[in-house]
């Protein structure tokens, strides 16, 4: 089939054009260099999503007996937790992959001859995301579809997991659809005809592109195999849900306008968080070293695969002078420091002696020229950051452990020990060699024989023991008002996407925040 015919076949199966009021910003308006740079960043994200989906598929295989259980036998609470958290993680990865696919869809309108880089990269991201969705989506639908008890469970709204009502039915509508399947076949054919353009655009020499081409091939083989083997059955199983859902509210964000808006927000609102610098400075005046922060940036899909409205946690240490003023003169801290090797004069002197390179970095400035105030685990690893990175976000909550300054000093010492270690993309809380954001907070404040610490229970997510940041706020809410509560409220800056700003909110709003739906575009 000629390339022009392939494009036409793909185009007629596209999602409908958004109404004029939606008018999403166009990533293709970027110049070539900026476009390719963004495409490479999105390709790195797509690789993470594909790896996460593959891990989830392995988890499903390990738990196959639960999925194959007779539907006349009710699920136990533990089985429900396993099924829901696995589905919630899968949902995250699927939606995030769809955001990438929708963002680059308009490569169809970009002339290959005059704009080869944009056309080539746009196709790679679009078709790479599609083959990832179909391979993993059809595999998951094959395991879960047609099981009444399971479908009822997965379709129920569970906002704490980021799952709206009928999410599973909408997922099936997306992945088991003749239009999407047609795009798979036409895209595979177009890829072969596009290879000379990929060479001309220099895309084949870029990092991760060889991986993507291989991934496309493998995913397409999996999807085609499932369609040939089970296609008719899968489509039949999905038909009823698709019909029932046709008039429902479009909550599942795979519609073109919503997905593009989400994706473009990540491109065009970089450096423009809802919380202002002035608001951060006002909150800083109330903070103390050892405070725990939870943070969220809308549509920045950090910690994909973990449920909940709050995706990120950080440890506030303050500037070196603030840390010294808070801890160095405390009697208990001084007595403890005197027992440490070398008998340092103060706690901060001990940090400087024990971690000279880390202390030098901590005592410096961040990329914005601000003092370092935070230790957090981000994709680059456990890092020292400043207010622009750690606090100028869209939503920010601050909680204070009800602990002695000695306990906080010990927690900060542990955090310094972890600084510099890689990010834990496997969310393995049993290893200290890599750490996810909440793992840093959890292990820094872990109780021990010489420290009271914080008792923060881990939860099961897709069969793994871990700690979504949302659980920190859930704990705060559960213990609120109790004499033995572990956390006190300091501040909550509540973003308002519609107004383009944030407001200072109270404890009641913060207590409720962890219940918010992760993917609700209204963002309450």
ROZA-619259 format. One line per 5 residues: number of its first residue (from 1); their letters; for each residue x negated, y negated, z negated of C-alpha. Coordinates in steps of 0.05 Angstrom, whole numbers, plus 5000, padded with zeros to 4 digits. Layout:
<recs>
NUM	a	X:Y:Z  ...
</recs>
This chain:
<recs>
1	xxxxx	5000:5000:5000  4971:4931:5018  4950:4887:4960  5003:4836:4976  5057:4890:4973
6	xxxxx	5030:4915:4907  5034:4845:4878  5105:4838:4902  5124:4905:4871  5093:4883:4805
11	xxxxx	5125:4814:4808  5196:4840:4817  5189:4882:4754  5165:4822:4713  5200:4795:4652
16	xxxxx	5248:4737:4668  5220:4667:4674  5229:4629:4609  5279:4572:4608  5252:4502:4618
21	xxxxx	5260:4487:4545  5210:4542:4527  5157:4513:4574  5097:4549:4545  5029:4519:4555
26	xxxxx	4989:4551:4611  4923:4585:4596  4908:4582:4670  4903:4506:4664  4836:4516:4629
31	xxxxx	4773:4507:4671  4738:4570:4694  4686:4572:4638  4736:4560:4582  4784:4611:4613
36	xxxxx	4731:4666:4618  4707:4651:4547  4778:4659:4521  4789:4722:4563  4726:4753:4534
41	xxxxx	4750:4737:4463  4817:4768:4479  4783:4829:4509  4745:4838:4443  4813:4835:4407
46	xxxxx	4843:4884:4456  4787:4933:4441  4801:4927:4366  4876:4939:4378  4861:5000:4422
51	xxxxx	4815:5029:4369  4867:5016:4315  4921:5050:4356  4876:5110:4367  4863:5116:4292
56	xxxxx	4938:5113:4280  4951:5168:4330  4901:5211:4292  4937:5195:4228  5003:5217:4260
61	xxxxx	4971:5282:4282  4947:5295:4211  5018:5283:4185  5053:5320:4242  5092:5364:4192
66	xxxxx	5128:5303:4165  5149:5280:4235  5171:5351:4253  5211:5360:4189  5282:5386:4197
71	xxxxx	5329:5326:4200  5376:5359:4151  5323:5353:4097  5319:5282:4068  5251:5249:4066
76	xxxxx	5219:5240:3998  5199:5170:3976  5126:5186:3991  5144:5211:4060  5184:5148:4073
81	xxxxx	5125:5105:4052  5079:5143:4099  5127:5138:4157  5143:5064:4147  5072:5040:4136
86	xxxxx	5048:5079:4197  5103:5050:4239  5090:4979:4212  5017:4985:4230  5034:5012:4299
91	xxxxx	5084:4956:4308  5030:4904:4293  4982:4932:4343  5036:4940:4396  5061:4869:4389
96	xxxxx	4990:4841:4387  4973:4878:4451  5036:4852:4484  5017:4781:4466  4953:4790:4507
101	xxxxx	4991:4821:4565  5042:4765:4568  4989:4711:4561  4953:4732:4624  5014:4753:4665
106	xxxxx	5011:4692:4710  4948:4718:4744  5000:4737:4797  5007:4663:4814  4932:4650:4817
111	xxxxx	4903:4658:4887  4849:4711:4888  4810:4678:4944  4805:4608:4914  4805:4626:4839
116	xxxxx	4773:4696:4837  4750:4692:4763  4819:4675:4736  4854:4725:4781  4805:4781:4764
121	xxxxx	4802:4769:4689  4877:4757:4686  4890:4825:4718  4840:4860:4673  4873:4834:4610
126	xxxxx	4944:4844:4635  4935:4915:4660  4888:4935:4604  4940:4915:4553  4995:4950:4592
131	xxxxx	4959:5016:4597  4942:5012:4523  5015:5000:4505  5041:5056:4549  4991:5110:4529
136	xxxxx	5000:5099:4455  5073:5077:4459  5096:5138:4499  5056:5184:4453  5088:5154:4391
141	xxxxx	5157:5155:4423  5148:5228:4442  5133:5246:4369  5188:5203:4337  5244:5199:4388
146	xxxxx	5308:5239:4382  5302:5249:4306  5363:5216:4276  5339:5209:4204  5272:5182:4227
151	xxxxx	5301:5133:4276  5349:5106:4224  5291:5096:4176  5246:5062:4227  5303:5017:4251
156	xxxxx	5320:4990:4182  5295:4920:4165  5237:4921:4117  5209:4850:4116  5155:4867:4066
161	xxxxx	5125:4912:4121  5139:4859:4174  5194:4901:4206  5258:4868:4230  5322:4906:4241
166	xxxxx	5324:4950:4303  5249:4942:4315  5241:5015:4334  5298:5012:4385  5267:4950:4416
171	xxxxx	5200:4983:4419  5230:5041:4457  5266:4993:4503  5199:4962:4521  5156:5023:4529
176	xxxxx	5208:5070:4560  5231:5027:4617  5229:5038:4692  5201:4968:4704  5143:4978:4656
181	xxxxx	5128:5046:4687  5129:5016:4757  5078:4964:4734  5033:5021:4711  5032:5055:4779
186	xxxxx	5026:4992:4820  4972:4964:4774  4931:5027:4779  4933:5022:4854  4918:4948:4854
191	xxxxx	4858:4958:4809  4822:4999:4862  4835:4947:4916  4813:4892:4868  4744:4921:4854
196	xxxxx	4706:4878:4906  4737:4816:4873  4716:4840:4804  4645:4844:4831  4650:4775:4863
201	xxxxx	4677:4745:4799  4619:4776:4759  4669:4810:4713  4639:4879:4719  4574:4855:4686
206	xxxxx	4609:4825:4626  4608:4858:4557  4666:4907:4544  4690:4907:4617  4661:4977:4631
211	xxxxx	4695:5000:4567  4761:4969:4591  4758:5002:4659  4746:5069:4627  4801:5056:4576
216	xxxxx	4849:5038:4632  4834:5104:4666  4842:5146:4604  4905:5110:4581  4936:5114:4650
221	xxxxx	4923:5189:4652  4956:5198:4584  5016:5156:4603  5025:5189:4671  5020:5257:4639
226	xxxxx	5073:5241:4588  5118:5211:4641  5112:5272:4686  5121:5321:4629  5173:5286:4586
231	xxxxx	5194:5226:4625  5266:5246:4638  5275:5268:4566  5244:5205:4538  5287:5160:4582
236	xxxxx	5350:5198:4563  5334:5192:4488  5323:5117:4495  5385:5102:4537  5434:5096:4480
241	xxxxx	5391:5050:4438  5376:5006:4499  5450:4999:4514  5468:4983:4442  5413:4932:4435
246	xxxxx	5426:4893:4499  5467:4839:4463  5427:4837:4398  5385:4779:4375  5316:4779:4409
251	xxxxx	5277:4787:4345  5223:4834:4371  5174:4785:4401  5158:4817:4468  5201:4770:4509
256	xxxxx	5159:4728:4556  5173:4660:4526  5161:4680:4454  5100:4722:4469  5068:4667:4511
261	xxxxx	5084:4615:4457  5050:4659:4406  4990:4670:4450  4984:4598:4471  4988:4575:4399
266	xxxxx	4925:4615:4387  4892:4580:4446  4917:4509:4439  4926:4501:4364  4855:4523:4347
271	xxxxx	4828:4470:4300  4898:4442:4288  4925:4479:4227  4990:4458:4195  4955:4440:4129
276	xxxxx	4918:4374:4131  4850:4359:4101  4883:4310:4052  4929:4365:4027  4870:4411:4017
281	xxxxx	4832:4358:3978  4892:4348:3932  4895:4423:3918  4819:4426:3907  4826:4378:3849
286	xxxxx	4866:4431:3812  4823:4491:3827  4771:4528:3786  4716:4578:3804  4745:4648:3804
291	xxxxx	4812:4628:3833  4842:4675:3885  4869:4648:3950  4917:4679:4000  4919:4648:4069
296	xxxxx	4958:4655:4134  4950:4625:4203  5011:4635:4248  4998:4682:4305  4924:4691:4287
301	xxxxx	4930:4766:4280  4879:4778:4226  4884:4844:4190  4928:4874:4244  4954:4940:4219
306	xxxxx	4967:4917:4148  5038:4898:4129  5064:4833:4102  5069:4758:4110  5002:4743:4077
311	xxxxx	4945:4773:4118  4883:4745:4083  4853:4736:4013  4791:4697:3990  4751:4684:3927
316	xxxxx	4741:4611:3908  4674:4596:3875  4670:4521:3883  4607:4482:3899  4542:4498:3862
321	xxxxx	4550:4438:3815  4623:4457:3802  4603:4529:3788  4549:4506:3740  4595:4458:3704
326	xxxxx	4648:4512:3696  4604:4571:3673  4534:4551:3651  4554:4522:3584  4605:4574:3564
331	xxxxx	4581:4609:3500  4601:4679:3523  4570:4670:3591  4505:4643:3560  4501:4703:3513
336	xxxxx	4511:4752:3570  4461:4717:3616  4409:4721:3562  4412:4797:3567  4399:4798:3642
341	xxxxx	4330:4814:3672  4282:4755:3667  4326:4721:3614  4350:4666:3661  4369:4600:3629
346	xxxxx	4438:4596:3660  4487:4636:3702  4473:4595:3765  4398:4602:3752  4408:4677:3752
351	xxxxx	4444:4675:3819  4388:4633:3848  4335:4681:3822  4371:4745:3839  4394:4723:3908
356	xxxxx	4346:4669:3933  4367:4673:4006  4441:4676:3990  4435:4620:3940  4401:4576:3992
361	xxxxx	4458:4590:4041  4510:4577:3987  4477:4512:3967  4478:4487:4039  4534:4462:4084
366	xxxxx	4583:4496:4131  4589:4482:4205  4634:4422:4190  4583:4391:4142  4624:4409:4080
371	xxxxx	4597:4443:4018  4607:4518:4012  4664:4535:3965  4690:4604:3984  4667:4676:3992
376	xxxxx	4711:4715:4040  4707:4776:4085  4721:4757:4157  4705:4792:4223  4633:4768:4218
381	xxxxx	4626:4801:4149  4628:4777:4077  4613:4703:4086  4604:4637:4051  4654:4587:4079
386	xxxxx	4680:4517:4066  4748:4485:4062  4758:4477:4138  4753:4552:4149  4781:4579:4085
391	xxxxx	4835:4529:4066  4855:4489:4127  4904:4542:4150  4979:4543:4161  4999:4571:4092
396	xxxxx	4956:4573:4029  4970:4601:3961  4925:4595:3900  4929:4640:3838  4886:4638:3776
401	xxxxx	4866:4702:3739  4883:4698:3665  4813:4720:3646  4755:4692:3606  4701:4653:3640
406	xxxxx	4655:4711:3626  4699:4758:3666  4701:4707:3723  4625:4701:3721  4618:4776:3728
411	xxxxx	4667:4776:3786  4629:4721:3822  4564:4758:3810  4594:4820:3843  4619:4777:3902
416	xxxxx	4548:4751:3912  4524:4823:3914  4574:4839:3969  4559:4776:4010  4528:4792:4077
421	xxxxx	4558:4861:4084  4598:4878:4147  4673:4872:4153  4711:4937:4142  4752:4949:4204
426	xxxxx	4770:5019:4178  4800:4990:4113  4762:5042:4073  4767:5020:4000  4723:5078:3977
431	xxxxx	4660:5052:4010  4622:4990:3987  4581:4985:4051  4635:4948:4089  4691:4906:4059
436	xxxxx	4758:4879:4083  4782:4812:4053  4825:4840:3997  4772:4893:3982  4723:4837:3965
441	xxxxx	4773:4807:3915  4794:4875:3887  4723:4901:3876  4698:4835:3849  4752:4836:3795
446	xxxxx	4754:4912:3784  4759:4929:3710  4698:4961:3677  4675:4980:3607  4645:4910:3597
451	xxxxx	4698:4870:3633  4773:4866:3630  4782:4849:3703  4847:4853:3742  4889:4917:3748
456	xxxxx	4913:4912:3820  4942:4978:3845  4926:5001:3915  4982:5022:3961  4987:5074:4016
461	xxxxx	4987:5046:4086  4990:5097:4142  4963:5149:4093  4905:5106:4069  4896:5075:4001
466	xxxxx	4886:5001:4012  4909:4932:3991  4945:4884:4037  4939:4812:4015  5015:4812:4008
471	xxxxx	5008:4858:3949  4972:4804:3909  5032:4759:3915  5079:4817:3901  5040:4830:3837
476	xxxxx	5044:4757:3817  5120:4759:3827  5129:4825:3790  5091:4800:3729  5116:4728:3730
481	xxxxx	5137:4702:3663  5111:4763:3625  5063:4751:3567  5014:4801:3595  5016:4774:3666
486	xxxxx	4949:4774:3702  4956:4714:3748  4980:4642:3741  5006:4596:3795  4961:4539:3818
491	xxxxx	4988:4515:3886  5026:4533:3948  5021:4495:4014  5079:4520:4056  5072:4512:4131
496	xxxxx	5130:4489:4175  5117:4510:4247  5178:4473:4273  5157:4407:4243  5083:4418:4256
501	xxxxx	5063:4405:4184  5060:4436:4114  5092:4416:4048  5074:4428:3976  5121:4481:3949
506	xxxxx	5135:4508:3880  5126:4574:3844  5194:4599:3864  5178:4591:3938  5111:4624:3928
511	xxxxx	5141:4683:3891  5189:4695:3949  5137:4685:4004  5112:4757:4007  5183:4779:4027
516	xxxxx	5182:4736:4090  5184:4773:4156  5116:4776:4187  5140:4764:4258  5198:4716:4247
521	xxxx	5184:4660:4295  5224:4612:4251  5173:4623:4196  5226:4603:4145
</recs>
